[in-house]
Amino acid sequence: MGFLDSILGKTRLPDAKTDRLFAISTASVTMEANLDLVPDEQAGVCIKPMESSYYESARKEIEGLLGLSFKETGTSFSFQRDEYGYAWVVLTDPDFEDLVTNIQMICQILMEQGFGTQLLAAVYRFKGKVTAYWIYSFKLGSYYPFVPKPGKQRDTAMEFRLKAVMQKELPIEKDMAKWYPMWGMPL
């Protein structure tokens, strides 16, 4: 943002930070060994909704590339909207590495099409005694845990435990006020 923009009160949204996205790949081994949480074959990318012909172009490119990539990996995908109107690309694959790689590919396509500021989060679901989600915030460039309970409640004790066990493996957001719950996810 330039000097004149700051004087006039104009702000520019930050671009997505994807450099730490792959950290979840190796962290999944530690989660399984230390927390009995295994990847649950689903992951997704949450995108701020927008109306644009460019977005449709990017969506078609994602569909084309995912179609080619998924012939090799066996990953399935769908485009969905959550109850709040956010757009999602939801992936399903028993191979966690394929999920991580394809999430990165989706993010790269959207960034190349100029939609880096629209990327909100990548979400990976893990199952064990509880269902836990690791959410990667593209704006913060870090992960945080989300463990929902019935009635739109959170299991904060489990979230703190996940943080304590995984903080050496994952770039975890230090400001817990930014650990936003993602209710109504389509995965």
N, C-alpha and C positions, 0 to 999 in steps of 0.2 A: 504494500500500500504506500502510495506516495505522500509527500508532505501536503500537497493541495487537497488530496482526498481526505486526509485526516482532519484538516481545517473545515472542510465542507461536510464532515460527518458521514462520508461514504465509507462503507466497509466492504471488504472482499472476503468471501468464505475461503477457509484454508483448503488446499488440495488434500486428498486422501493420502495417508501415510501407510504404505503397504510393506515397508522394508522388514518389519518384524512378524509378518503374517505366518511365515513358515515355522516359527518357534513351537507352535502347537503340535507339529508332527512328531518331534522327539519327546515332547512333554507327555504325550498320550501313553508312552511306555511307563513313565513314572506314576501316572494316575492309576494305571492298571495294577502296578506292583504295590503301591503304597496306600491307595484309596479304594481298591476294588471297583473302579469306574472304567468302563470300556466304551470306546466309540460306538454310537448307536446307529451307524449307517446313514445318518442324515446330517446335512449342513445346509446353510443358506446364506445369501447375501441380501441385506436389507438396503433398499434404495429409496431416497426421498422421491415422492411422486412428482411427475412433471408431465406437461402436455407439450409435445414437440415432435416434429417430423424427424428431427435428429435422433431423438430417443427411439423412435420406431426403427430407424436405420440401425442403431446400435443393438436393439433387441434382435433384429433379424440376423445381424452378424454374429451375435452370441448364439442364437439358435443354430446357425449354420456350423460354427466352429464346435459347439458342444455336440452336435449331431455327428460330426466327423470324429471328434475325440472319443465320444462315448461308444462308438462302434468298437474301438480297441479296448476300452476299459470296462464296458458294461454298465456305466453310470447312467441313471435316468434323471431327468430334470423336468421341472414345471415352473411356469411363471404364475405367481399368485399375488393376491392382495390380502393384507391382514385386516382386522376389524377397524383399524385406524386409517386405512387407505394407503399404507406404505406398500411399495412394490417389492416382491421377493423373487429371487431365483432359488428354488429349493432343489437340492441334489440328493440322490439316494444311491449308495454304493457300499458293499460290504468291505471294500478296501479303503481304509482311512487315508492312505497316501494319495489315492486318486481324488478323494474329496478335497483335500488340501490343495493339490495341484490345480484342480478345476476351479476352485474358488479364486485362486490367484489369477487364472486365465480370464475369468469373468471380470475381475477388477481391472486387469490390464486393458481389456477391450474398452470398458467404460471410460477409463482414464484417457486412452488414445482418442476416443470420440469426444473428449471435452467434458465428460460427466464426472470427473474426479470429486468435485464438490458435492455431488449428489449421493456418493457412497456413504452410508451411515454405519453399517456394522456387518461383520461376518460372524456367524453363529455356528457353533459345533455342539451337538448334543451327545451326552455321555449317560450311560445307565449303570446302575448298581443297586444298592439299597435305596438310593434316591435317584431322581433324574436331575442332572446338573447340566448347565449350559456354560460354555466359555464364550464370551462375547468379546470380539475384537472391535474396538472403536477406531474407525479410520481417522477421525479428527484428533484423537489423543495419541494414536500410535501405540496402544497398549491393550491388554486383556483385562477382564474382570469376570469373576464367577457370578452366576445367577442360578439360585436353587428355589424354584417356585413351590409353594404349598397350596392346597385347595383354598378357595375363597380369596384369591389374589393376595396371599400372604407370602412372605419369604422366609426361608430357613437361614437366617443370618448366621447362626452358629456354624452351620455347615459351610457357608460362604467364607467365613473367617478361617475355618480349618483348611479349605481348599487354598486360600491365599497363603497360609503359613507353610503348607507342604510344597506348593508350586512356585513360590517367589524366587527361587534360584533358577528355575527352568524357564519361566515365562516372564515377559516384560509386563508386570501387573501394575495397573493404575494405582498410585499411592493415595490419591484423594478419593476416599470411599463415598463421598457425596456425589461423585460422578459415576457410581455403579448403578446406572439406571436400569430398572426392571423392564423387560420387554414382554409385556403381557400380549396375548393374542397372536403369538408367532404361529405361522403355518407349519411348524415342525416340532 
